[in-house]
Structure formats: structure tokens, C-alpha cells
Amino acid sequence: MLQKVFRAFVYSNLWVGFAVASLAWLSSYRSGEISIDYLLLCFSSTVAFYGYARWVETSEIKTKPSQHIAAWTVHNRKAIFAISIAASAGAAVAWMKLPNTPKVVFVVCALLSALYTIPALFNRRGVRYLAGFKIIYIAAIWTVVTATIPLLLANELSGDYQILHHIERFAFILAITIPFDIRDARTDSTDLLTLPMWIGVARARNIALTAIAFVILLQLYPGYHTNIPWIEVSALLFTGYLIHRSDQELPDMYFSFLLEGTPILLAVGTALNSFVLSSISS
């Protein structure tokens, strides 16, 4: 019973919603100003978008899919639709409370995200069919959502640190997204031509490892942090280990729970690091 509840929590996109909100919290925390409304918007809109995307992707499936997450979605399409509607309503309420500029930027990101799946409703190919471009497209949008807008809300968008922070966030999202394409390489349509299908699983994994290595090294760069955040570095090293182990043979939960949960782990690491430093200073 507990296993079913846990699987439903992850597969209903609540887990990834917390992951995206965690990334936004990280940027908000570093800027010194946290907007609860925006964190709620990130959570709700992510749940709604992923639910809608999976609902569309499974709309024409006639046989039981080989992936557990797809099979669960097919079996629970009505629940996914209801959760997405409720999340959309919550996102709308949170969005209304934002200042005008962040509102506009978020809407632009939402429209760009819609290009990922909306064309499928009209039997057209969306962004996901552009070979090698999809992964950059996704990372860029989520970088704006989880880094640019939080810094915009805090009026901290300019400066060398902010540039490095954006590069860090882009590299991190790129690193944890590639393994999902590795997972799907055997079941995705050849028309998609994802990065692992294009250059091979090993090379795609090496790109992800290079990206996460850059993020780790950046934490050690003099002046990027007042003190080296060793707990965060440990979380990033664990993320690198998960990426290194990523393979087509691993179960869905390895990706949908462990890898997708790394932003949450990183946020917890940041909170713990802050607590340890404040305890030492007091």
C-alpha cells in the first residue's frame, strides 16, 4: 500500500513540482529575498505542465507501455487530468500576485514550454523533435524560471555573480536531464532523435558528467561563495554518481525519484550548510 502511495506521489508529478520549486528557492535564498507566491507558482505550474504533457503523450497508446511511469499514467489518466486542472488553478492564483515584469517573463516561458507538446494535439511535430536542440531548449527555459525570475523578483539580476549563477543552473539542469533521454533511448520513437540516440549513450552521459563537474568546480571557485558549501558539494557529487550510473536498464524510479529529486537534496544541503554556519558563528 505504501509503495503504491509513494509511486503515485512521484508519478503524479508532485515530486518534480517540489524539485523545480527547490531550484527556485535556491536562487531566491542566494538573492536574499524569497517569494512564497513564486515558489507556489513554480510548484503548481510544474505539476500542471508535466501532467498535461504526459496526458497528451499517452492519449493514443493502445497497448500497455513498457515503462512503469507511462503505464501508470495510462491507468490514471482521469486523476492526472484532475490534478493538472487543480494545479493550473493554483498556478493562476499565485501568478496574479506577482509584479508585472516577472508575470510577463513567466508567461513567455509557459508559452515556449507549450511548444514542446501542443503541436501533438494537431498531429504536428513540436520542439521535442529537433535533434540535439531539445535538451538545450528545456535547460534554457528552466534556467529562466528557476534563476532569472527569482533574481528579478529580488532586483538582483545584474552582476558577475548572477551570470555565473545562470551558467551554473543551466549546466545543472542539462546534467540531470540527459539521463532521462538515456532511459528513454530504447523506447522513444526514432523520429525524436534525442541526444543519446544521436551521439550514443556513452557520449551523452559524458556531456552530462562534464556539466555536473563544472557545477562542482564552480562551488570551489574563489569568491563565488563566502565559504565553500561542502554539504552542497557532497549533494552535487552524489548527483554526479547517479548520472554516472544512469543506464537504460535501470527502473523508472531511479530517474523519476532519485535523479529528479537531486534539486531537493541540493536545497536541503544549502539549508543545512546555512544552519551549520550560523551555529558556528553564534
Salt bridges, closest charged atoms under 4 A:
GLU57 OE2 - ARG128 NH2 3.60
GLU168 OE1 - ARG30 NH1 3.02
GLU168 OE1 - HIS165 ND1 3.65
ASP181 OD1 - LYS134 NZ 2.89
ASP184 OD1 - ARG183 NE 2.81
ASP191 OD2 - ARG125 NH2 3.21
GLU232 OE1 - ARG30 NH2 3.24
GLU249 OE2 - ARG186 NH1 2.85
ASP252 OD1 - ARG183 NH1 3.95
